[in-house]
Amino acid sequence: MANTLESNIIKLRAPEPSDVDLLYSWENNMEIWKVSNTLTPFSRFVLKKYIETSHLDIWEAKQLRLIIEAKTQSSLMHVPVGSIDLFDFDPFHLRAGIGILIANAEYRQKGYAKEALALLIRYAFETLQLHQLYCNIESGNDVSFQLFQSAGFQQIGVKKDWLKRTDGWHDEVMLQRINPMSTFGKS
């Protein structure tokens, strides 16, 4: 059986204890707080505790975070470039939110986010057998909007004046993708 969390350019893996400093730098980078709606810094202690409980499956933890590793040309070494996660998991309705971060500009526009999104969608639908995934994107974030649309997500609504920024209120766009193989309740 092929590894559904790996492709020829990236690998998705669980966080390791050695990732604490990496996650600390990503989570405390105020330039990217706006896309994750973060308002306060994370401590190494909190991140260490999170990693210690990351062995819990999504049914227990209601979330799943994976590190995105880019494969080098030699394929002997992988470089962590970001993370992708399922959050707000609802086991009854079989849905989850999805978020993605390519942390440093030098790794953006290289196809890593697109590949990670495709792998996680496949994992969510085939392995976890989720019925739907959704995401929320601030209006004006055209790169993220295009990424999710290219992965089959459809816009389902706009939350007006949803996000407060220093320059005023911004809308947030909701997108969702329904598992085409989901058959529960269909005739």
Residue frames as qw, qx, qy, qz and C-alpha x, y, z in Angstrom:
[[0.000, 0.888, 0.459, 0.000, 0.00, 0.00, 0.00],
 [0.406, 0.506, -0.019, 0.761, 1.36, 3.40, -1.00],
 [0.286, -0.386, -0.447, 0.754, 2.00, 6.04, 1.64],
 [0.111, 0.798, 0.526, 0.272, -0.90, 8.48, 1.25],
 [0.271, -0.933, -0.067, 0.225, 1.02, 11.18, 3.12],
 [0.431, -0.515, 0.463, 0.579, 3.98, 11.29, 0.74],
 [0.682, 0.717, 0.117, -0.083, 4.60, 12.32, -2.84],
 [0.805, 0.273, 0.010, 0.527, 7.67, 12.75, -4.99],
 [0.259, 0.623, -0.122, 0.728, 8.22, 16.33, -3.69],
 [0.301, -0.533, 0.377, -0.695, 6.93, 16.38, -0.09],
 [0.478, -0.193, -0.843, 0.154, 6.21, 14.26, 2.93],
 [0.470, -0.612, 0.026, -0.636, 3.64, 14.95, 5.65],
 [0.581, -0.020, -0.741, 0.336, 4.64, 13.71, 9.09],
 [0.537, -0.759, -0.368, 0.005, 3.64, 14.02, 12.72],
 [0.020, -0.879, 0.317, -0.355, 5.43, 16.62, 14.84],
 [0.804, -0.016, -0.463, 0.373, 8.48, 15.35, 16.71],
 [0.531, -0.752, -0.184, 0.344, 9.92, 16.62, 20.02],
 [0.531, -0.172, 0.229, 0.797, 12.81, 18.07, 18.00],
 [0.160, 0.584, 0.485, 0.632, 10.28, 20.35, 16.22],
 [0.295, -0.765, -0.450, 0.353, 9.61, 22.49, 19.32],
 [0.268, -0.504, 0.115, 0.813, 12.00, 25.28, 18.30],
 [0.097, 0.148, 0.651, 0.738, 10.73, 25.22, 14.71],
 [0.177, -0.673, -0.690, -0.200, 7.08, 25.41, 15.79],
 [0.333, -0.686, -0.287, 0.580, 8.00, 28.11, 18.30],
 [0.195, -0.277, 0.303, 0.891, 9.47, 30.26, 15.52],
 [0.057, -0.335, -0.708, -0.619, 6.47, 29.70, 13.23],
 [0.284, -0.691, -0.665, 0.008, 3.78, 30.21, 15.88],
 [0.331, -0.733, -0.208, 0.556, 5.45, 33.38, 17.18],
 [0.303, 0.066, 0.402, 0.861, 6.05, 35.01, 13.81],
 [0.189, 0.564, 0.428, -0.681, 3.71, 37.98, 14.08],
 [0.206, 0.337, -0.470, -0.789, 3.75, 38.46, 10.29],
 [0.343, -0.080, -0.846, -0.401, 1.66, 35.30, 9.87],
 [0.099, 0.216, 0.761, -0.604, -0.59, 35.71, 12.90],
 [0.435, 0.275, 0.003, -0.857, -3.22, 37.38, 10.77],
 [0.572, 0.138, -0.652, -0.479, -3.88, 34.24, 8.69],
 [0.454, -0.134, -0.866, 0.159, -4.23, 32.07, 11.78],
 [0.420, -0.725, -0.219, -0.500, -6.14, 34.61, 13.87],
 [0.708, -0.246, -0.435, 0.499, -3.47, 34.42, 16.56],
 [0.115, -0.917, -0.050, -0.378, -3.28, 37.26, 19.07],
 [0.512, -0.768, 0.371, -0.103, -0.83, 36.03, 21.70],
 [0.320, 0.576, -0.752, -0.022, 2.54, 34.25, 21.57],
 [0.953, -0.168, -0.228, -0.111, 3.00, 30.57, 22.32],
 [0.379, -0.728, 0.567, -0.072, 5.52, 29.35, 24.86],
 [0.364, 0.382, -0.844, -0.092, 7.91, 26.48, 24.24],
 [0.257, -0.045, 0.853, -0.452, 6.25, 24.75, 27.21],
 [0.660, 0.364, 0.300, -0.585, 2.81, 24.87, 25.56],
 [0.632, 0.531, -0.448, -0.343, 4.22, 23.64, 22.25],
 [0.113, 0.336, -0.924, 0.143, 6.13, 20.85, 23.99],
 [0.440, 0.120, 0.731, -0.507, 2.91, 19.73, 25.73],
 [0.692, 0.475, -0.026, -0.543, 1.06, 19.88, 22.41],
 [0.478, 0.482, -0.713, -0.174, 3.67, 17.65, 20.76],
 [0.120, -0.191, 0.917, -0.329, 3.49, 15.23, 23.70],
 [0.539, 0.302, 0.629, -0.472, -0.24, 14.77, 23.03],
 [0.451, 0.501, -0.376, -0.636, 0.01, 14.76, 19.24],
 [0.026, 0.127, -0.983, -0.127, 0.01, 10.95, 19.32],
 [0.422, 0.371, 0.660, -0.499, -3.73, 11.10, 20.06],
 [0.259, 0.304, 0.730, 0.555, -5.74, 10.39, 16.95],
 [0.117, -0.220, -0.215, -0.944, -8.09, 12.96, 15.46],
 [0.521, -0.497, -0.616, -0.318, -11.09, 11.26, 17.07],
 [0.583, -0.525, -0.447, 0.430, -9.68, 12.05, 20.53],
 [0.372, -0.295, -0.045, 0.879, -7.85, 15.32, 19.95],
 [0.325, 0.816, 0.437, -0.194, -10.35, 16.81, 17.44],
 [0.253, 0.904, -0.265, -0.222, -7.38, 18.06, 15.43],
 [0.895, 0.013, 0.256, 0.364, -4.43, 16.80, 13.44],
 [0.118, 0.927, -0.276, -0.225, -1.33, 18.81, 12.62],
 [0.910, 0.115, 0.217, 0.335, 1.30, 17.54, 10.22],
 [0.236, -0.708, 0.341, 0.572, 4.69, 18.97, 9.31],
 [0.748, 0.661, 0.054, -0.034, 5.28, 19.52, 5.59],
 [0.532, -0.531, 0.483, 0.449, 8.75, 18.40, 4.58],
 [0.593, 0.725, -0.232, -0.263, 10.18, 19.19, 1.17],
 [0.927, -0.063, 0.256, 0.268, 12.30, 16.46, -0.30],
 [0.104, -0.760, 0.434, 0.473, 15.76, 17.47, -1.41],
 [0.630, 0.544, -0.440, -0.337, 17.16, 16.36, -4.75],
 [0.194, 0.361, -0.905, 0.115, 19.08, 13.57, -3.07],
 [0.742, -0.337, -0.367, -0.449, 15.89, 12.46, -1.23],
 [0.618, -0.047, -0.655, 0.431, 18.12, 11.62, 1.73],
 [0.165, -0.228, -0.456, 0.844, 17.17, 14.73, 3.62],
 [0.052, -0.724, -0.606, -0.325, 13.84, 16.46, 4.08],
 [0.164, 0.104, -0.214, 0.957, 13.49, 20.14, 4.97],
 [0.010, -0.641, -0.706, 0.301, 10.51, 21.27, 7.10],
 [0.137, 0.233, 0.300, 0.915, 8.79, 24.09, 5.18],
 [0.411, -0.257, -0.014, -0.875, 5.45, 24.42, 6.94],
 [0.191, 0.107, 0.906, -0.362, 2.49, 22.68, 8.46],
 [0.451, -0.178, -0.501, -0.717, -1.00, 21.62, 7.50],
 [0.094, 0.029, 0.845, -0.525, -3.77, 20.77, 9.86],
 [0.387, -0.482, -0.663, -0.423, -7.28, 19.56, 10.30],
 [0.021, 0.016, -0.557, 0.830, -9.03, 21.42, 13.10],
 [0.521, 0.077, 0.214, -0.823, -12.51, 21.78, 14.55],
 [0.255, 0.045, -0.927, -0.271, -13.07, 18.10, 13.74],
 [0.646, -0.057, 0.256, -0.717, -16.69, 17.04, 14.14],
 [0.109, -0.158, 0.977, 0.089, -16.90, 13.23, 14.39],
 [0.462, 0.431, 0.686, -0.362, -20.70, 13.15, 14.10],
 [0.517, 0.776, 0.105, -0.346, -20.96, 15.25, 10.95],
 [0.823, 0.042, 0.359, 0.439, -17.62, 13.94, 9.63],
 [0.384, 0.847, 0.070, 0.360, -16.18, 17.35, 8.77],
 [0.624, -0.498, -0.051, 0.601, -13.12, 19.39, 9.64],
 [0.184, 0.965, -0.100, -0.157, -11.55, 22.71, 8.88],
 [0.859, 0.119, 0.109, 0.487, -8.26, 22.74, 7.06],
 [0.049, -0.978, 0.145, 0.142, -5.40, 25.20, 7.36],
 [0.868, 0.212, 0.049, 0.446, -1.99, 25.40, 5.77],
 [0.177, -0.944, 0.194, 0.202, 1.19, 27.38, 6.34],
 [0.793, 0.323, -0.069, 0.513, 4.32, 27.60, 4.26],
 [0.498, -0.736, -0.212, 0.407, 6.36, 29.45, 6.86],
 [0.325, -0.563, 0.259, 0.715, 9.12, 31.19, 4.91],
 [0.491, 0.733, -0.036, -0.470, 8.77, 33.12, 1.66],
 [0.052, 0.557, -0.760, -0.332, 11.69, 31.21, 0.13],
 [0.218, 0.039, 0.975, 0.029, 9.57, 28.02, 0.12],
 [0.479, 0.557, 0.439, -0.518, 6.40, 29.58, -1.29],
 [0.583, 0.668, -0.160, -0.434, 5.33, 29.28, -4.92],
 [0.043, 0.466, -0.868, -0.166, 7.16, 25.96, -5.27],
 [0.667, -0.044, -0.602, -0.438, 4.10, 23.69, -5.23],
 [0.194, 0.073, -0.869, 0.449, 4.54, 22.50, -1.63],
 [0.388, 0.118, 0.449, -0.797, 1.20, 23.90, -0.41],
 [0.693, 0.233, -0.298, -0.614, -0.68, 22.50, -3.40],
 [0.566, 0.180, -0.805, -0.007, 0.86, 19.07, -2.94],
 [0.021, 0.028, -0.789, 0.614, 0.31, 19.06, 0.84],
 [0.532, 0.142, 0.210, -0.808, -3.32, 20.06, 0.35],
 [0.715, 0.209, -0.508, -0.433, -3.87, 17.29, -2.20],
 [0.418, 0.130, -0.869, 0.232, -2.32, 14.68, 0.11],
 [0.133, 0.042, 0.675, -0.725, -4.31, 15.79, 3.14],
 [0.641, 0.151, -0.059, -0.751, -7.57, 15.87, 1.19],
 [0.680, 0.168, -0.679, -0.221, -6.96, 12.33, -0.01],
 [0.250, 0.067, -0.841, 0.475, -6.08, 11.19, 3.52],
 [0.331, 0.064, 0.429, -0.838, -9.15, 12.92, 5.00],
 [0.715, 0.188, -0.147, -0.657, -11.55, 11.43, 2.45],
 [0.741, 0.207, -0.622, -0.147, -10.06, 7.97, 1.93],
 [0.428, 0.094, -0.784, 0.440, -8.54, 7.09, 5.30],
 [0.092, 0.092, 0.572, -0.810, -10.57, 9.16, 7.77],
 [0.011, 0.462, 0.832, 0.308, -13.66, 8.90, 5.54],
 [0.042, 0.433, 0.305, -0.847, -14.70, 12.49, 6.22],
 [0.384, 0.685, 0.618, 0.039, -17.72, 13.82, 4.37],
 [0.298, 0.884, 0.145, 0.329, -16.47, 17.38, 3.95],
 [0.567, -0.219, -0.129, 0.783, -13.65, 19.81, 4.51],
 [0.101, 0.942, 0.277, 0.159, -13.90, 23.57, 4.81],
 [0.548, -0.075, -0.115, 0.825, -11.62, 26.58, 5.06],
 [0.036, -0.945, -0.282, 0.162, -11.94, 30.27, 5.88],
 [0.597, 0.131, 0.163, 0.775, -9.86, 32.78, 3.92],
 [0.060, -0.676, -0.185, 0.711, -9.62, 36.51, 4.45],
 [0.546, 0.786, 0.284, 0.054, -10.91, 38.41, 1.44],
 [0.160, 0.932, -0.322, -0.048, -7.99, 39.70, -0.56],
 [0.468, -0.473, 0.736, 0.127, -5.83, 36.62, 0.13],
 [0.719, 0.497, -0.218, -0.434, -5.92, 35.67, -3.54],
 [0.266, 0.458, -0.848, -0.012, -3.07, 33.16, -3.31],
 [0.256, -0.022, 0.889, -0.378, -4.87, 31.04, -0.69],
 [0.642, 0.392, 0.271, -0.601, -8.22, 31.45, -2.43],
 [0.615, 0.534, -0.466, -0.345, -6.78, 30.20, -5.73],
 [0.061, 0.337, -0.929, 0.139, -4.96, 27.34, -3.96],
 [0.403, 0.132, 0.790, -0.442, -8.15, 26.00, -2.39],
 [0.667, 0.502, 0.056, -0.547, -10.25, 26.57, -5.53],
 [0.456, 0.524, -0.677, -0.243, -7.69, 24.64, -7.59],
 [0.000, -0.155, 0.961, -0.229, -8.08, 21.78, -5.07],
 [0.275, -0.349, -0.829, -0.340, -11.83, 21.58, -5.70],
 [0.098, -0.456, -0.604, 0.647, -13.12, 23.82, -2.90],
 [0.039, 0.607, 0.518, 0.602, -16.13, 25.96, -3.73],
 [0.036, -0.135, 0.303, -0.943, -17.09, 29.28, -2.20],
 [0.252, -0.500, -0.825, -0.078, -20.21, 28.87, -0.09],
 [0.249, -0.893, -0.374, -0.023, -20.46, 32.22, 1.64],
 [0.345, 0.468, -0.227, 0.781, -18.95, 35.44, 2.87],
 [0.459, -0.657, -0.481, 0.356, -18.84, 36.51, 6.50],
 [0.186, 0.820, 0.105, 0.530, -19.11, 40.31, 6.35],
 [0.119, -0.784, 0.328, -0.514, -16.82, 42.45, 8.53],
 [0.928, -0.267, -0.261, -0.011, -15.63, 39.25, 10.21],
 [0.785, -0.099, -0.171, 0.587, -12.00, 40.14, 10.86],
 [0.153, -0.984, -0.024, 0.086, -10.76, 43.24, 12.64],
 [0.750, 0.193, 0.010, 0.633, -7.48, 44.59, 11.28],
 [0.331, -0.449, -0.129, 0.820, -5.54, 47.78, 11.94],
 [0.016, 0.045, -0.387, -0.921, -6.94, 49.25, 8.72],
 [0.588, 0.009, 0.009, -0.809, -10.57, 48.30, 9.48],
 [0.743, 0.034, 0.593, -0.309, -12.94, 45.36, 9.09],
 [0.221, 0.363, -0.769, -0.477, -12.40, 42.64, 6.48],
 [0.878, 0.054, -0.044, -0.473, -14.66, 39.94, 5.10],
 [0.321, -0.344, 0.881, 0.039, -13.87, 36.24, 5.39],
 [0.672, 0.249, -0.447, -0.536, -14.74, 33.83, 2.58],
 [0.678, -0.187, 0.674, -0.224, -15.91, 30.30, 3.40],
 [0.544, 0.386, -0.631, -0.396, -15.09, 27.45, 1.05],
 [0.723, -0.200, 0.608, -0.262, -15.93, 23.77, 1.29],
 [0.416, 0.331, -0.765, -0.363, -15.26, 20.54, -0.52],
 [0.840, -0.114, 0.304, -0.435, -17.57, 17.55, -0.22],
 [0.330, -0.296, 0.880, 0.171, -16.18, 14.03, -0.53],
 [0.582, 0.249, -0.410, -0.657, -17.52, 12.70, -3.84],
 [0.455, 0.069, -0.887, -0.037, -17.25, 9.14, -2.50],
 [0.192, 0.002, 0.677, -0.710, -19.32, 9.86, 0.62],
 [0.351, -0.205, -0.755, -0.515, -22.49, 7.78, 0.35],
 [0.086, -0.288, -0.795, 0.526, -24.05, 7.94, 3.82],
 [0.236, 0.557, 0.473, -0.640, -27.71, 8.88, 3.52],
 [0.314, 0.441, -0.397, -0.741, -27.72, 9.04, -0.28],
 [0.777, 0.222, 0.543, -0.231, -29.97, 6.88, -2.39]]
